[in-house]
Amino acid sequence: MSKQTRVQIFSSREEMENRVDLNGAERIKAACKTLCIARNENGFYALDDECPHQGASLAKGFCNNEGEIICPWHHHPFNVKTGKGRGEYVDVYPLEITDKGVFVLLPQSAWDLFSDLF
């Protein structure tokens, strides 16, 4: 199992609920990644923000009742839990919600290992 980096993205669950509308999404930066934080009736999900089809921001799309985020440009759906789309996929990342805030777990890169030195 690869190491992960824990990055805080919201100061609290309340902040996340206020910023991400039900069946909507919010674009955020976490470390060196741009993420789409999607919300549906089942919860919150973190995915890569860029649609692999044409590069649109998935955060400008919406969530449907089938647990998918819909790309705003060509309406390609991606499952918010698995990232699977129609022959394409986006990476998904686990979220941790604690009393200290909301965190996303990102794969640890070589940069993360040495960033404290610079």
Backbone torsions as a table, in degrees:
resi	resn	phi	psi	omega
1	MET	NA	132.4	-179.2
2	SER	-77.8	153.4	178.8
3	LYS	-71.7	153.3	179.3
4	GLN	-124.3	152.4	175.1
5	THR	-107.0	130.1	-179.8
6	ARG	-95.1	118.9	-176.2
7	VAL	-121.8	126.7	178.1
8	GLN	-74.6	131.1	-179.7
9	ILE	-117.2	-21.9	174.5
10	PHE	-141.2	150.3	-179.4
11	SER	-75.9	-20.4	-179.5
12	SER	-161.3	165.4	174.7
13	ARG	-61.5	-39.3	-179.9
14	GLU	-59.0	-44.0	177.9
15	GLU	-60.8	-43.2	178.9
16	MET	-62.0	-44.3	179.2
17	GLU	-62.8	-36.0	179.3
18	ASN	-72.5	-31.3	-176.1
19	ARG	-90.1	-26.9	-176.5
20	VAL	-112.1	109.7	-179.1
21	ASP	-69.2	152.4	173.5
22	LEU	-58.8	131.2	-176.5
23	ASN	65.3	22.1	177.8
24	GLY	-124.1	-167.5	-178.6
25	ALA	-154.1	160.9	179.1
26	GLU	-133.5	136.1	176.7
27	ARG	-90.6	128.0	179.8
28	ILE	-137.8	159.3	172.9
29	LYS	-102.0	134.4	175.6
30	ALA	-135.2	111.8	-172.9
31	ALA	57.7	-123.1	-178.9
32	CYS	-104.1	17.7	-180.0
33	LYS	-111.7	147.7	171.1
34	THR	-104.1	121.9	-174.6
35	LEU	-116.0	156.7	170.6
36	CYS	-107.6	119.0	173.7
37	ILE	-99.5	109.8	-176.1
38	ALA	-101.9	151.6	179.7
39	ARG	-136.3	130.4	169.8
40	ASN	-132.2	-172.0	-175.6
41	GLU	-64.7	-15.7	-179.6
42	ASN	-94.5	-8.5	178.7
43	GLY	142.7	-157.1	-176.8
44	PHE	-115.6	148.2	-176.6
45	TYR	-142.2	145.8	177.6
46	ALA	-114.2	127.2	179.4
47	LEU	-136.0	161.7	169.3
48	ASP	-59.1	141.5	-176.2
49	ASP	-80.5	-25.4	-173.1
50	GLU	-87.4	123.1	175.4
51	CYS	-67.4	128.5	-178.9
52	PRO	-70.8	-14.2	-178.4
53	HIS	-73.0	-54.8	-177.7
54	GLN	-136.6	5.0	174.9
55	GLY	86.5	10.4	179.4
56	ALA	-68.0	154.6	174.7
57	SER	-77.1	116.7	178.9
58	LEU	-63.9	-26.1	179.2
59	ALA	-64.5	-17.2	176.5
60	LYS	-87.7	0.5	177.2
61	GLY	-91.6	-152.7	179.9
62	PHE	-148.8	162.5	176.0
63	CYS	-96.3	138.7	176.0
64	ASN	-100.9	-177.6	-177.8
65	ASN	-78.4	-4.0	179.3
66	GLU	-96.6	10.4	179.1
67	GLY	77.4	32.3	-178.8
68	GLU	-122.5	149.9	167.7
69	ILE	-99.6	137.1	-174.9
70	ILE	-106.2	125.2	177.9
71	CYS	-61.9	135.5	-177.0
72	PRO	-71.9	-20.6	-176.7
73	TRP	-85.9	-55.1	-174.8
74	HIS	-120.5	10.7	174.6
75	HIS	61.0	31.2	174.0
76	HIS	-73.9	127.9	179.5
77	PRO	-90.4	145.1	174.5
78	PHE	-131.7	130.0	178.7
79	ASN	-64.6	128.2	-176.0
80	VAL	-71.7	-20.4	179.4
81	LYS	-88.9	-37.2	-173.8
82	THR	-109.4	-21.0	-175.8
83	GLY	81.6	-2.4	-177.4
84	LYS	-72.7	136.4	175.6
85	GLY	-123.3	-154.3	178.0
86	ARG	-88.1	84.2	-179.8
87	GLY	81.6	-2.9	178.2
88	GLU	-132.2	167.1	176.9
89	TYR	-150.5	161.9	171.3
90	VAL	-122.2	150.8	177.6
91	ASP	-71.7	143.7	175.6
92	VAL	-116.6	154.4	-175.4
93	TYR	-135.2	140.6	178.4
94	PRO	-70.0	146.5	174.3
95	LEU	-109.1	144.5	172.2
96	GLU	-120.2	126.7	177.0
97	ILE	-112.7	116.8	-177.8
98	THR	-128.8	178.4	176.4
99	ASP	-72.3	-9.6	178.2
100	LYS	-99.3	-2.6	178.3
101	GLY	137.9	-170.3	179.3
102	VAL	-112.2	130.3	-175.7
103	PHE	-125.0	147.3	171.9
104	VAL	-111.6	142.3	178.6
105	LEU	-101.4	114.0	-177.6
106	LEU	-108.9	150.3	175.4
107	PRO	-59.3	137.8	-179.5
108	GLN	-78.7	125.8	179.9
109	SER	-97.0	168.4	176.0
110	ALA	-59.0	-36.6	179.0
111	TRP	-59.4	-43.1	-179.3
112	ASP	-58.9	-34.3	-177.6
113	LEU	-66.6	-30.0	-174.3
114	PHE	-116.8	0.1	-174.3
115	SER	-61.8	-27.6	178.9
116	ASP	-66.6	-19.1	-178.3
117	LEU	-79.9	-17.0	-174.0
118	PHE	-109.3	NA	NA
